Amino acid sequence: MAHVDQSRRDVTLHVILASIIIILMGWLFVAKSYAQNSDSSSSIINAHVCSGGNRTPLGSITQPVNQTPTSQSTYEITATTSWVSSYQVLRGADIIASKNNLPHVANYESTVIVPLVKGTNDLRLVLIGGCPESTATSSIVSIIYAPESATIRPVITNSRSPKLTGRVSHTTAAVTVTINGKTYTAKNNGDGTWTLPEGVIAPDLADGKYNVRVIATVNGEVASDTTTPDAVTIDTKKPTGSLTTKESTSRSPELTGTVSDPRASVTISINGKTYTAHNNGDGTWTLPEGVIDSLASGTYTVTVTFTDQAGNVTIYTYQITITAPNEIGFLLAPNTGYLRVGQTNIPSWLLYVVMLYVIFLIARNRFNQKDKRSPSNAIVQ
């Protein structure tokens, strides 16, 4: 009897173990089937997305029509994306907005509102999408946030009652400008700028630098009050200078000289052409050798023009003598390899070729005439 009970216990144990094994195998089968089905579905999806080949996520923020500052603390940007499923808007390293569940198509436009900080906001997109999935970054677009701001654009001028311009964020704000102790009403152009016309400031301003205060008033309340030091520079003093190169043996000589203003532009006119010299910033200027078109030997008029940032112009006239060596070796006037006719330099080798051709024609003509008179060409009677 004990043997029978032991046998029954063994059978029961085997049944339990077999059941456990069957259950485990069933779980493994189901898990494997699910994984295979998942892989198959994923492959089908990927095949559908990539049916047109590999794609890179692309996108950009629409550039504002102008760079007029906004007075609002938030800004709606428009993004155009291709093959993008989502994107983030970054200012520097900070994520300030995002857009998800975008259609995976080309040239899709979407909008998103972003918060701004005072000053320049450099915004860019981090794009997620493509096939296979990857990330990309758009170029930067700058949005300027100036809460009810009004500023002046610094100017250097030789006008004693100059035109002044600046920016104003509120298109209907009243703008006043104070300079040299007097206040003037500027025109709000309604496009983010203001203007104070030339000739309004009186009396005339003396040479020097002036602080400018710009106030924007909205509905009788001051919305912006900004003072800019040295915003206006009046400069009526003309720059001075000279040409130190008076003669040269080079056909395209280096020209040098002096200039009183380290920021003035210097132009050189010689033989009918004008060149821009380099202001060295140390009281001198240089036009390098080889810049001037090749010159024949002779004397040339050189006009040197100095123009400063305020618009003051000074013009000097000099003479320079070119005594270039004989490069060609032909005895043709002026024995320099060039024949100068007015402002045109004709290479002497060209004249030499023409001269040889003329000599050839004369010689051939005489030879032909001599050949005709030869007895061998006489007619026998």
C-alpha positions in Angstrom: 0.0 0.0 0.0 2.9 2.3 0.8 4.3 1.5 -2.6 1.1 2.5 -4.3 1.0 5.8 -2.4 4.6 6.5 -3.4 3.8 5.8 -7.0 0.9 8.2 -6.9 3.0 10.9 -5.4 5.6 10.4 -8.1 2.9 10.6 -10.8 1.5 13.7 -9.3 5.0 15.3 -9.1 5.7 14.4 -12.8 2.3 15.9 -13.8 3.1 19.1 -12.0 6.6 19.4 -13.5 5.2 18.6 -17.0 2.5 21.3 -16.5 5.1 23.8 -15.5 7.3 23.0 -18.5 4.3 23.2 -20.8 3.3 26.6 -19.4 6.9 27.9 -19.7 7.1 26.7 -23.3 3.8 28.4 -24.0 5.0 31.6 -22.7 8.2 31.4 -24.7 6.2 30.7 -27.9 3.9 33.6 -27.3 6.8 35.9 -26.6 8.6 34.8 -29.7 5.5 35.2 -31.8 4.9 38.7 -30.4 8.5 39.7 -31.1 8.4 38.4 -34.6 5.1 40.2 -35.2 6.5 43.4 -33.7 9.7 43.2 -35.9 7.5 42.5 -38.9 5.3 45.5 -38.2 8.3 47.7 -37.5 9.8 46.6 -40.8 6.6 47.4 -42.6 6.5 50.8 -41.1 10.1 51.5 -41.8 9.7 50.3 -45.3 6.7 52.7 -45.7 8.6 55.7 -44.3 11.8 55.0 -46.2 10.0 54.1 -49.5 11.5 57.2 -51.1 15.0 56.4 -49.8 17.0 57.8 -46.9 15.9 61.3 -45.8 17.5 63.9 -43.6 15.3 66.1 -41.4 15.4 69.7 -42.6 13.8 72.9 -41.2 14.1 76.6 -40.7 12.5 79.5 -38.9 11.0 82.1 -41.2 13.1 85.3 -41.0 11.2 88.4 -39.9 10.4 90.8 -42.7 12.6 93.4 -40.9 14.7 93.6 -37.8 12.3 96.0 -36.0 12.3 95.1 -32.3 9.1 93.6 -30.8 7.7 95.1 -27.6 5.9 91.8 -26.8 7.4 89.3 -24.4 6.2 86.4 -26.6 6.6 85.8 -30.3 5.0 83.5 -32.7 7.5 81.9 -35.0 6.8 80.0 -38.2 8.8 76.9 -39.0 9.0 75.1 -42.3 10.1 71.5 -41.9 10.7 68.4 -44.1 10.7 64.8 -42.9 10.4 66.0 -39.3 8.2 64.3 -36.7 9.0 66.9 -33.9 11.3 69.8 -33.1 12.5 71.9 -30.2 13.1 75.6 -30.2 16.4 76.6 -28.5 17.7 79.9 -27.3 21.3 79.2 -26.7 21.3 75.9 -24.8 17.8 76.4 -23.4 14.7 74.6 -24.8 12.0 77.3 -24.8 9.3 75.6 -26.9 8.6 72.4 -28.8 6.3 70.9 -31.4 5.3 67.2 -31.7 3.4 64.8 -33.9 4.2 66.6 -37.1 3.4 64.9 -40.4 6.4 63.2 -41.9 6.2 65.3 -45.2 8.1 67.9 -47.1 7.8 71.7 -46.6 5.3 71.5 -43.8 4.6 74.9 -42.0 3.8 75.1 -38.3 3.7 77.8 -35.7 4.7 77.9 -32.1 4.8 80.7 -29.5 8.1 81.3 -27.8 9.0 83.4 -24.7 11.6 86.2 -25.3 14.2 87.8 -23.1 15.2 91.4 -23.3 17.7 92.0 -26.1 18.6 89.7 -29.0 17.1 86.2 -28.9 19.1 83.9 -31.2 16.6 81.1 -32.0 17.3 77.7 -33.7 15.5 74.5 -34.2 16.6 71.0 -33.2 14.9 68.7 -35.7 14.0 65.1 -35.0 12.9 62.8 -37.9 14.2 61.6 -41.2 14.8 58.0 -42.2 16.6 56.4 -40.5 15.7 58.7 -37.6 18.3 61.3 -36.8 18.6 64.9 -35.5 19.6 68.1 -37.2 19.9 71.8 -36.3 18.6 74.8 -38.3 20.3 78.1 -38.9 19.9 80.9 -36.3 17.2 83.6 -36.6 17.4 86.6 -34.3 14.4 88.2 -32.7 15.0 91.5 -30.8 12.8 92.1 -27.8 12.8 95.7 -26.7 9.9 96.5 -24.4 8.6 99.9 -25.5 12.1 101.0 -26.5 13.3 104.1 -28.4 17.0 104.5 -29.3 19.1 106.6 -31.6 21.4 105.4 -34.4 24.8 106.9 -33.8 26.1 109.2 -36.5 29.3 111.0 -37.6 28.6 113.9 -39.8 29.8 117.3 -41.1 26.4 118.8 -41.0 25.9 121.2 -38.1 22.2 120.5 -38.0 22.1 116.9 -38.9 19.4 114.4 -39.7 18.9 112.0 -36.8 17.3 108.6 -36.9 16.6 105.7 -34.6 14.3 102.9 -33.6 11.1 102.9 -31.7 9.2 99.7 -30.8 5.7 101.3 -30.4 4.4 102.3 -33.8 2.2 105.1 -32.4 4.5 106.4 -29.6 5.3 110.1 -29.5 9.1 110.5 -29.8 11.1 113.5 -28.5 14.8 114.0 -28.9 17.0 116.1 -26.6 20.5 117.3 -27.8 22.7 120.1 -26.6 20.1 121.2 -24.1 17.1 121.5 -26.4 14.2 119.1 -27.1 12.7 118.4 -30.5 9.7 116.4 -31.7 10.7 113.6 -34.0 8.5 111.8 -36.5 7.4 108.2 -35.7 7.4 106.6 -39.1 5.1 103.8 -38.0 7.5 101.1 -39.2 9.7 100.8 -36.1 11.8 103.9 -36.9 11.8 107.6 -36.1 13.3 110.6 -37.9 14.4 114.1 -37.0 15.0 115.9 -40.4 18.2 117.8 -41.2 18.0 121.5 -40.4 15.6 121.2 -37.4 18.3 121.4 -34.7 19.1 125.1 -34.0 21.4 126.8 -33.4 24.0 124.9 -35.3 26.1 122.5 -33.4 29.9 123.1 -33.0 32.4 120.4 -33.7 32.4 117.7 -31.0 30.5 114.8 -29.5 26.9 115.1 -28.1 24.8 112.9 -25.8 21.3 112.3 -27.1 18.2 111.5 -25.0 15.2 109.8 -26.7 11.8 109.5 -24.9 8.9 107.5 -26.2 5.5 108.4 -24.8 2.4 106.1 -25.1 -1.0 107.4 -24.1 0.6 110.2 -22.1 2.9 107.9 -20.2 6.7 107.5 -20.6 7.3 104.1 -22.1 11.0 104.5 -22.8 13.6 107.0 -21.7 17.1 106.3 -23.1 20.3 108.5 -23.1 23.1 107.5 -25.4 26.5 109.0 -24.7 28.4 110.5 -27.7 25.6 109.5 -30.1 26.3 112.4 -32.4 29.7 113.5 -33.6 30.0 116.8 -35.6 33.2 116.9 -37.6 33.8 119.7 -40.2 37.5 119.5 -40.3 38.8 118.2 -43.6 41.5 115.5 -43.6 45.0 116.3 -44.9 47.7 114.3 -46.5 50.3 114.1 -49.2 52.0 112.0 -51.9 55.6 111.2 -51.1 56.4 109.2 -54.2 57.5 111.7 -56.9 59.4 109.4 -59.3 59.9 105.7 -60.0 61.6 103.4 -62.4 58.7 100.9 -62.2 55.9 100.9 -64.8 53.4 100.1 -61.9 55.0 101.8 -59.0 54.2 101.6 -55.3 52.8 105.0 -54.2 53.0 106.1 -50.6 52.0 109.2 -48.6 50.7 110.7 -45.4 47.1 111.1 -44.1 46.0 112.9 -41.0 42.9 110.7 -40.3 43.6 107.1 -39.5 40.0 106.1 -40.7 39.9 108.3 -43.9 39.6 106.6 -47.2 42.3 107.3 -49.8 41.8 107.1 -53.6 44.4 107.6 -56.3 43.7 108.7 -59.9 46.4 108.4 -62.5 46.4 108.0 -66.3 42.6 108.0 -66.4 42.0 105.3 -63.8 41.2 105.4 -60.1 42.5 103.1 -57.4 41.8 102.6 -53.7 44.9 102.9 -51.4 45.3 101.3 -48.0 45.1 103.6 -45.0 47.7 102.1 -42.6 46.2 103.7 -39.6 49.5 105.2 -38.5 49.5 108.4 -40.4 50.5 106.8 -43.7 48.9 105.2 -46.8 50.1 102.8 -49.4 49.1 101.7 -52.9 51.1 98.5 -53.6 53.4 98.0 -56.6 51.6 96.2 -59.4 48.2 97.7 -58.8 48.4 100.6 -61.3 48.1 99.6 -65.0 51.5 99.6 -66.7 52.8 103.1 -67.6 55.2 104.3 -70.2 58.0 106.5 -69.3 56.9 110.1 -68.9 55.3 112.5 -66.4 51.8 111.8 -65.0 49.3 113.8 -63.0 48.3 112.1 -59.8 45.1 113.1 -57.9 44.9 112.0 -54.3 41.5 112.2 -52.6 41.0 111.9 -48.8 37.5 111.4 -47.5 36.7 111.0 -43.7 33.8 109.3 -42.0 31.9 112.6 -41.6 32.0 113.1 -45.4 34.7 115.8 -45.5 36.8 115.6 -48.7 40.2 117.0 -49.6 41.8 116.7 -53.0 45.5 117.2 -53.9 47.2 117.1 -57.3 50.8 116.0 -57.8 53.2 115.1 -60.6 55.1 111.8 -60.8 57.8 110.9 -63.3 58.2 107.4 -64.6 61.7 106.5 -66.1 61.3 102.8 -66.7 64.2 100.8 -68.1 64.2 99.5 -71.6 62.5 96.1 -71.2 62.1 95.3 -74.9 65.4 96.4 -76.4 64.0 98.2 -79.4 65.1 101.6 -80.4 61.6 103.1 -80.5 60.5 106.4 -78.9 60.4 106.8 -76.0 62.9 103.9 -75.8 61.0 102.3 -72.9 59.1 99.5 -74.6 55.9 101.7 -74.8 54.8 104.5 -77.0 52.5 106.8 -75.0 49.7 108.4 -77.1 47.6 110.6 -74.7 46.6 108.3 -71.9 47.1 105.1 -74.0 50.3 103.1 -73.8 51.1 101.1 -76.9 53.6 98.3 -76.4 56.6 98.9 -78.7 56.8 95.2 -79.6 53.5 95.7 -81.4 54.9 98.6 -83.4 58.0 96.5 -84.1 55.9 93.7 -85.5 54.0 96.1 -87.7 57.3 97.7 -88.9 58.7 94.2 -89.8 55.5 93.4 -91.6 55.7 96.6 -93.7 59.4 95.9 -94.5 58.4 92.4 -95.6 55.7 93.7 -97.9 58.1 96.2 -99.5 60.8 93.6 -100.0 58.3 91.1 -101.5 57.0 93.7 -103.9 60.5 94.7 -105.1 61.4 91.0 -105.5 58.3 90.4 -107.6 59.2 93.4 -109.8 62.7 92.3 -110.2 61.5 88.8 -111.1 59.3 90.1 -113.8 62.3 92.0 -115.5 64.5 88.9 -115.4 65.6 87.6 -118.9 64.3 84.2 -118.1 60.8 85.6 -118.2 61.3 87.4 -121.6 59.2 86.2 -124.5 61.2 84.5 -127.3 60.3 85.8 -130.8 
